[in-house]
């Protein structure tokens, strides 16, 4: 049992060490910034973000990419992707205004948030953003009131098993309800435009795509029999990135999806869309934090760092387990990593294998490019991480 525990620690730490060393060796321009005086700091590789976008574009050439702004809304990220021709998926008024302020054309913007304020819909439509997701009759009524002739696409509920961050409990409807919503939209003067789904963020389960595309095809055929001429299939996000394990590769996901489309859609939709967020920026960032305290409590080793779940690492409260690396050698111990705030909920990770650190050491949190700073607050008066895009 002791040997198994030691082996597990060694495997975990060596995985994180290799990941860190490979990441930096491929991004030498980041090296001078690895020991910042001010922490916490999120280091983002803009060239890596652009490469990842082009990689998805290469393997999914028939898809229009709409970057999910919620994953990381930093101005430099949006600019970099806009230069590559990306579209953008926005969920709120502030996201929309930010994207528009960077000279992104309205026809490159969609909104797949199924529940939007009337003010957002009204403003979006006034600036010629006219494609909206729906999953309720209430949403159809709101859109019809202020955005007549807008194009709407209905969100299906699909399995999220095997996804580290499930999304299906809050959004989506079954096939029969979806048909009724499309019918209601048509009656209200809107344009039934297509179908969307989300297999769950950080999806490592091929079966989710299988069921989602099969259900979409079922809805597509039922809609056709009811006289609808749907144009678009939007597959949402879900493309995973490396954390403490190797994730599914984009080329394998793309190949699998291509086969499913050939099987279930012999006459393919006029438009295919995908909304990667984490899949573009997730593994292109490192959060650099500093150890500010150590303790031993009931045989449990604790480290305290100057960021936390309220300052950018909120996903640690859910299903995301980050890789941690420290530039030290020595016997590996298991640590619980506590955040900077006074809240007892502020625990970033448990059973993290690291050599004994000292207060003041830098701790590197890998794959921190997505859903970190966008979640951050100044809770307890502690600063949000600064962002450096290189």
N, C-alpha and C positions, 0 to 999 in steps of 0.2 A: 504493500500500500504506500509506504514511504517512497519507494523507488518510482512508483507511478506518479506520485505528486511531484517529485523532482523532475521527472521526464516531462510532465505537462508544463511546469514552469520554464524549463529550458526551451521547449518547442515554442511556447508563447513568446518568450523574449527574443529568441532568434528570428522568429517570423517578423516581429516588429523591427528588429535591428536591420534585417535584410531589406525590408520595405523602406526604411528610412534611408539607408545607404544607396539603394537603387534610385530612389526619388531624387536625392541630392546629386548623385553622379550624373543624372540626365538633365539636371538643372543647375549647372555650376554658377549661374548668375544669382542664385539665392544664397550661396554660401556666406557671403559677407554679412548677411542679416540674421544669422542663426543664433547670435548671442546678444540680443537687444538689451539696452539698458532699461527701457520701459516695456513692461509686460502687463497684461496679456496682449499678444500681437498675432493677428492672422496674416500669414504670408500666402499670397495667391499667385500662381503662375499663369499669367494671361496667355502666353504662347501655348501652354499645355491645354488651356481651355479651348483655344481656337483649334488646336490639333484634334481634341476630342470631338468637337463639332464636325470637323471635316471627316473624321472616322465614321461617325454615325451617318453622315451624308453619303459616304462611299458605300457602306454596306446596306443602306436603305434608300437607294436613289429615287424610288418612286414616291417617297414620303416628303411632305413639306414639314420642316422642323419648326416648331413653336417653342422656344425656350420658356420654361416655367419660371417667371421672374421671382416668385416667392422663395425659390431655393437660395438665391443670392442676388440681391437687388443693387449691388454696388455699381455705381455709374460706369466704372472702367470695364466691368464685366459686360454690361449691356452694350457699351460702345464696341468692344472687341467682337461680340457676336453679331452686332448689326453690320459691322464691316464685312463679315463673312456671308451676309445675306440672310441671317436667321429671321424667322418670325418670332413673335412674343405672345405668351399667354399671360394675361393679367387678371387679377382677382378683385382689385379695389381701385378706387379713385386715385389714390396716391401712386400706386404702381402705374396706372395708365398715364397720369400726368408726367411721371418721371420718364417713361419710355418716349412719349411724344416730345418732351423737351429735348431729347437727344436726336430729334429729326427723323424718327422712325415713321414711315408712312402708315396711315390708319389701316390700309389694306393688308398690312403685315401683322395685325394685332387681332387676337380673339380673346374671349373671356369664357373660360370653362368652369368658373365657380357657379354651382347650380343655384345658389341663393345670394342674390345681389340686392343692394338698396335701390330704390326707385331713382334716387339722385344720381347714383353711378350709371344706371342704364340710360337715363336722360342725357347726361353729359357725354357718355360714350357715343351715343347715337348722333348727338349734335356735332361731334368731330369726325363722323363717318366711320366709327367702329360699329359694325352692325351684325356680328356673329356672336350668339350667346347660347350657353348650355342651359338646359332646364331639366328638372326632375319632379315638377309638381304643377298642378293647375294654377296655384297661386302665382307661381313665377311667370307662367304664360300671361296671366292677367296683368301683372306689373309691366311686362315688356310691351304688351299690346297697347297699354295706356299711353306710353311715352315714346315708343319706338316702332311705329306702324311700318309694316313690311320688313321688319328685321328678320334675319335668318336664324332659326333656332335648331339646336341639335339636342336630342334627348339622351340622358345618361342612364345606362343600364347598371344594375347591381350585378357584380360578378365576384367569384371567389377571390379572396386575398390570402389564402393559406400559403405559407412559405415566404411571405413578405415580412420584412422586419418592421415595417410601419404600415399596418393595415388601414384602409380608408373606406371600406365598403359598408360599415355600420351607419355612417352618417349620411351617405349620399347614394343615389341610384334607385331605380325601380325595376320591376319585372317586365317581361316582354309585353304582356297584355296591357298593363298600365301604361307602358311607353306608347303603345299604339293609340290609346285613348288620349294621351297628352298631345301627341302629334295631330290627332283629329281636332282637338280643342284649339290648338294653335292655328290650324288652317281656318277654322270657323271665326277666329278672332282677327283674321287678316294677316297673320304672320306667315312666313315661308318655312315649312318643314324642310330642313336642310340636310340633316344627317343624324348619326349615332355616335356616342362616345362611351367610353368605359375606362376604368382604372384598375389594373391588376394588383395595386398596392405598391407603395414606395419600397425600393430595394427588394425587388422580386427575384427570387432564385428558384422559382417553381414554374417550369414550362407549362404545366397543366392549367395554370391560371389563364394563360394566353389561349390555350386550346378551347377552354369552355367559353371564354369571353368572345372569341371570334365566331364560334359556333352559335352562340346566342345572338350575336349581332346579325349573322346571316339569317337566322330564323326571323328576327324582327324585320330585316330588310325585305324578305319575301312576303311577309304578312302586310307590310306597308305597301308593297307593290300591288298586291291584290286589292288593297283599299284605295288604289288610285294615286298613291304618293309617288313622286319621282325624286327620291332621295339622291343626293350627290356625293356625300362625304362620310367617311368612316374615320373617326378620331380615336386613337388607341391610348391616349393619355401618356402617363409616364411609366415608371417602374424599372427602367434600366438600372441594374445594380453596379456598385463599385466595390473595390477591395476595402474591407475593414480588417477584422481579425481572421479572415478567411479569404480565399480566392473566389471571386464572384463569377457568375456566368459571363461569357464574353459577348460583346455586341455582335460579332460576326456570327456566332452560333444562334443567338436570339433572332437575328435578322433572317438567317437561313430557315429557321423553324417557322417564323411568321410568314415568310414567303410561301412555304409549303401549305400552311393552313389557309392562306388566301386563295391559293389555287384549288384547294379541296372544297372550300365552303363558298367561295365567290367566283364561279366560273366566268361571270361577267363582272369584272372588278369595278368598284366604285370609281367615279370620275376623279375624286380627290381622296388621297390618303394623308392623314396627319398624325404626328407624334409630338408629345410634349415632354421631352427630357428636361429635368432640372438637376437633380442629384447626379444623373448619368453624365452630365457635362462638367459640372464644377466640383462634385463631391470629393474626388481623390486628387484635386489640383490645389489643395491648400493644407497648410500645417498651422495649427494653433500652438504658439510658443507661450508657455506659462512658466511661472517661477514657484519653486517650493518655498512656502513661508512658515511651515511648521511640521513637526513630527510628534507622534505620541504612540503609546502602547496602551490599549484598553481591553481588558479581559482577553489577553493573549492575541489580540488583533492589532496588527501594525497599521498605523494611520499616517498618511501624508496629507498635508493641506496646501492647496495651490491658490494663486491669486486670480483665478476665474472660477466659474461654477455653472450650475444648471440654470441659474437666473441671468448669467452674464454671457451666454452664448452656447451652452452645452445642454440645452433643454432636452434634446433627443436621448440623452443618457437616461432620462427618466422612463423612456419607453423601451423600444427594442434595439436601439443602436448601441453597439459595443465598440468603442474606439480602440485602436492600437496605441500604446504608449511606449515612448523610448526615452532613455536618459543616457548621456554619454559618460558612463562609468563602467568599471569592471568589478567583479567580486561575486560573492555568494548571492544567489537569487532568493529573495523573500517574496511572500505574497503581501500585497498592500491594499488597503482600502483608501481610495482617494477622495478626500472631502473638498468641497468648494469653499469659496472665500466668505460666504454670507453666514449669518447667525442662525439660519433656518436649518433644522435637522433634516429636512428633505434634500438639502444640498449635498448629495453624495453622487459623485461622477461615475465611479466604478468600484467594483470589489474584485478581489482575487487577481490583482494585477501583478505579474511577475517582473520585478525590477531589482537591480543591485541596490545596496544601501546608499541612499543619496544624502546630501547635506543641505541644510537650509541655504537658500540662495541659488541652488542648481536650477538650470533650465530643464523643463520637462516638455517633450514634444508630443503633441497629440495629432496623429496622422488622420488623413481623410476628413479634414475639418472644413472643406470648402463649401459645403451645402448645409443649410438649416442650422447655422451657428449664429453669426452676427445678426441675422434677420430676426432671431428670437430674443436677442439680448436686451436687457434693461439695466437701469441704474439702481436696482433693488439694494437696499441697505447702504446706498451712497457709494457703492463700488463702481468703478468705471467699466464701460463696455470695451471690448477689445478694439484696439486700433487695427486698421486694415492697410496693408502695404501690397499693392499690385505691381508685379515686376514682369 
